[in-house]
Amino acid sequence: MANLPGLLTEASRLHKGMRCRLVKEKPLRGGSHDVFKLEFADSEKWALRVCRDEHDWPAELRASKTLQHIKKHHPKIRAPTVHGTKHPVWFLEWVEGEPMSKWNLEIPVNIRRNFLNDLADFLLQLWHTPAPESPHPKPVAPYSKWLTQTIDRHIQRTISGRASWGDALEYLIMRSMIGYYSVAVDEYTQFGIAHGDLNTHNIMVDKNLRLTGVIDWDWLYVAPLPAVIHHPWFIADVPGWKSDWVQEGQTFEEDRSYLERVIQAKEKERKLGSRVSRLLRGSKDRMFFQAAISMPGIHEHFVELHCARTDANMAIARNQLRIVLSLHPEWEEEKGVQRIREMMKEDHIY
C-alpha cells in the first residue's frame, strides 16, 4: 500500500517545496498500477503512478528513464514529463483529456483524419528518437537476429516447463519463418523505441478527438527499427486482436493508408528521409508474426493459420530443434525436448 502522505511530501520537494493535495482520494485503477491526481498551490497538476507489483518496479524504472530520454530529444512530444521516481511511484505531468477508448468507422472520416495527423507527429518524434545509451551498448543488429533471440527465449520457456501457454513445437516451426518476415527489412539495423501498448485506452484526446497525450509507458521497449515501427493496435487489423466498440467485419485499411501517406509527407517536408514510411507500409504481416511470439490470443490465431502439424512442418521442427540444441546444448536434458522427440517418433519424423 502506497504511503500517500510520504508521496505528497516527496512531490512537494520535487516541485520546489510547494504545497500539494490529492484531487481525489480514490485512484484511477489500471491493470498493474494506481494513478492519483495531484494539484499544487500554483494549480499545476501531476499524476502519481503507483506500481502495485514489486516485481514490476525494475522494468518500470527503466521505462521511466527511457521516457525521460525521449522527452529530452523531443520536449514537445505528446507524452507526460517525468518529474521524478521514488519506489514504487512515477511523478508525472498530468495529461488532460479522456482515454480515446473507441475507434471505429462510425467516427466521421474528417475527425479520424485530424486525429491521425496528430498521431503522425507523435510517431515521427518517437521513432526518430535514438536509442538511449546503456552500460552494455546494443550494437546495430538485423531484425532477423532479434527475432531469433526472441523466439529462442520462448522455446526455452516452453521446454523448461515454466510456460502457462504456448508449445515449443509451434515455436520451432515459427523459427523457420524468420527469414520470410525479415529479409526485406534486415537492412534497417538501427535501434529505436516503441511505446509497446499503443491502444485506445492509452491515448488521451479532447472532446474533438484531438490527441492530448499518450500515457502508460511501462511496456516501452528498445529494438531494431523493424520491430518498433508498426501501426497502432486499433487500426492494425491483427488477427486475434479486437478493440472495443468495433463491429464484426470492420477493418481499417483506409486509416492505415492515410497514416502512411501523412507520415511520408511529413518526412519529406522535414527532410527526415523515408525509412519510417517504408517500414510502416510493409508492417502488417510482420506485426502479426512478431505479436504471435509473445501474445497468447494472437499466437493462437497464427498457429492455427501457419503451424499445422503436417509432415512438412514436423520435419521443419526437427531441423530447427537440431539447430537450437547446437546453439544451446545445455537445453538437451529439458523434459520438453524429450517430449518433442517422442512426438516426432510417433509421427515417424525423428
N, C-alpha and C positions, 0 to 999 in steps of 0.2 A: 504494500500500500504506500503511495507517494506521501511524503511529508510536506503537505501543502504550505504550511507557514514557512518552512525552511526554503521551499522553492520560491515563494514570494520574496523572501529576503534576498535570495540569490538573483532573482530578476531585477530587483531594485538596485543591487550592486552593479549589475551589468549595464544598467541604464542611469549611470551617474548618481546613484543614490536616491532617485525619485521614487516616491511612494506609489504603490500599485494595489489593485484589488482584483478579485475574481469577478467577472461579469455574471457568471452563473456558477453555483456550487457543483451542479451536476455536469459531468463532462460529456462531450460527444464521444461515442464509443466506436472505434474501428475494430478490425479483425484481430490486431495484435497490440493495440495501443489505445490510450485515452487522451483526448485533447481538451484542455481547459482554455477558455478565452480570458485574457488578462488585459486590464486597462490601467494606464499610468495617469498621473495627475495632469500631464500635458496632453492627454487624450490619445496618445499613441497606443496602439493595440498590438499585443503579442499572442502567440499560441504557445502553450506548454504541452509538448507532445511527450507523453509518458509511456515508455516501453513497459509492457506488462510481463514479458518473459525474460528472465535474467539471461538465458542462453542467447537471446537475440541481440543483446546490447553490443557486443564487439562488432557485429556486422552493421548495426545502426550507427555506431560511432564512425566507422569507415565511410559509410554513406554520407554522413553529415559533413565530413571533411571534403569529400568529393563535390558535394553541393556547394560548399564554400569556394572550391576551386572553380566551378562553373561560373559562379557569381563574380568572381574576381576577373575572369576573362570577358564576361558579358553582364555587366551590372544591371542592364535594363531587361534581361530575360525575365519572362513572367513566371518566376519561381520565388518562393519566400527566402528572404535573407536569414542566415543563421547567425543569431546574436551570441550564441554560446551553447555549450553542452555540459551537463553535470549528471552523472549516473543517477537515475535512468532516464534523463529528460533532455530533449532538444528545446532550446529557447528560440522561437521563430517569429518572424514577421507574420502578422495576421493577414491572410488573403481574403479580401472581400468577395462577396458573391455567394452563389449557391452551387453545389455539385450539379453538373450538367444532367446526370442521371440517365437521360434517354437520348437516343439518336435514331431517327427513323425517317422514312420517306414522307411522313405526314408533315414534317417540318418543311416550310416553303424553301424552294431552291435558293432564292436570294439570301435567305438567312443562313442556310447551311454554307453557302459560299463565303459570306462575310466571316463566319467562324473559321472556315478552312484557310482564309487569308491570314488571320491571326495565328492559327496553328502553324502555318508555313514559316512565319517569322520565328516562332519558338523553336521549331525543329531545326532550322538552319543554324540558329545560335547554338543549340545543344550539340548538333553533330559536327560543328566546326570548332568545338572546344577540344584542344589537345588533351590526350590522356594525362592524368597527373603523374608526376614523378613518384617513385617509391624506393624504399631501401633495396628492393630487388626489381630493378627496372625490367619492364616487359619489352623484349625485342619486337621488331616488326615480325609478323608471322602470318602465313597464309590462313585463310578461313578453314581449309581442309585440315590443317594441323589442330586448330582449335576444336573443330567438330570431332576429330578423332579422340582427343583428350577428354572431351565432354562425354562422348558415348562410352569410352573405356571406363570412366568413373561409374557409369550406370551399369555396365557389365559387372564390375567389381561389386557394386551394391547388390545386384540380383543374384550373383553366385555365392555371396557370403552368408545369405540367409537373413540379412537385415532389412530386406525390401518388403514394404507393405503392398506394393503394386509393381507391375512390370515383370517381364521374364527375360532371362539372359539370351534365350534363343532369338527372341524378337530383336534384341539389340544387336546381336551378331549379324542378322540379316540387314538391319538398318546400317550397320557399319560398312557393308559392301556398297551402299548407295552414296557414300560421302563424295566420291568423285563426280557423280552426276549433278549434285547440288552445288558443288564448289568450283568446278572447272572454269566457269565463265567469270568468276569473281575473285579468284586467287591472286590476281594482280594487285588487289587493294589490300596491302599488308599493314597499313597504319591502324593503330588502335583508336577507338573512340568511346563515347559514353552513351549509354542507354538509360532511360528512366526505369524501364523494366516492368511497369504495370500501367501503361497509358490507356486506361479505360475511363468510361464516362463518370465514374464516381470520384476519380482523382483529378478531374478537370473542373475548375471553378469558372462560372460565367455570370454575366449580369442579366438583367431582365430581357435584353435584346439578343441574348445568346452570343455576346462578345466575350472573348477569353479574358479573364482577370488573373488567372494563375493556375499553375499545376502543382499539386500537393502530393504527399505520401511518397517520398523518395527512398524509402528503405529497401526497395528491390533494385535500386540502381546497380549497374554493373559496367565494367570496362572490358572490351573485347575487340577483335578485329572489326573494321567497319561493316563488312557484310553481315556480321552477327548483330549489329547495332541498328542499322538503317532498315526499318520496316514500317509499314503502315500501322497507325494506332489500332487497337483491337476492335473498336466499334465500327470501322469501315473495312477491316481486313478480310472478312468472309472466310475465316479459317474454320474448316470442319471441326466440330466438337466445341466450338465457342459460340455462344449466342448472348448478345446483350439484352438487357431488359427492354421491354416495350417494342420489340421488333416482331412484326407479324411473319408468319410462316411464308417463305418464298421471297421475302425482301432481300435484295442484295445491293451492294454499294459500289459497283464498278464505276459508275459515273462520278461519285465522290472521290474515289481513288485517282481516277484520271485527272480530275480537276486539281487535286492537291499536287500531283506530279507536274502538271503544267505550270502551276503557280510557283512551285519551288524552282523549276527550271528557269522561269522568267526572272525570279529574284536572284538566282545565282548569276545569271548573265548581267543583270543590272548592277550587281555589286562586285562583279569580277571575281567570283569565288570558284571558278572552274565549273565542272559538271559532274563530279563524282557522286554527289548526294542524289541528284535526279536520276542518274544512271542506275545506281544501286537500288533506289526506291522503285523504279519501273519494273525491275525483274524480281521483286522481293516476295511475291505472293506464295509461290511454291516453296521457296527457301524458308519462309516463315513457318509454313505448315510443318516441314521436316524438322526444323530447329525446335519448335514448340513441342512436337511429339516426343522429343527426347526427355523432357522434364515435366510435362503437364499431363496427368493421368487421363483426363477426358479426351484430349486431343491425341494422345498416344493410342488410345483405344481405337479411334477412327482411322488413324494412319495405319495401324497394324491390320485392321480389317481390310483396308484397300490394297496394301502393298506387301504384307508379310505373311501371306497364307503359307501353311506348312506343306507346300508342294515338294516333290522330289528335288526340283531345281533349287528351291530356297533352302532345303535341308543340306544339300551339297555345298551351297554358298556358306551356310552357317558353319559347317565342318571346316571349311578352308579358313574362315575368319577366326575360329577357335584356335586353330594351329598358329595363326599369326599372332593372336593376342597372347597365347601362352609362351611363344618365343620371346615376346617383349616383357612378359611378367611371369616368369617361371614360378614365382612364389605363390601364384594362384592355383597351381596344379592340384593341390590337395583339398581345395574347397569342395564342399559337398555338391554345390551347384554344378561344378564341372563334371563330376561323376554322373549326376542326373542327366545332363545334356548328352553325354556319351551313351548312356543307356537308351535314351530316346532315339538316338541315331541308329543304334544297333537294332532296335525294334523296327525301324523303317529300312533296315538293310543299307544304310548310308555310310555308317562309320567303318 
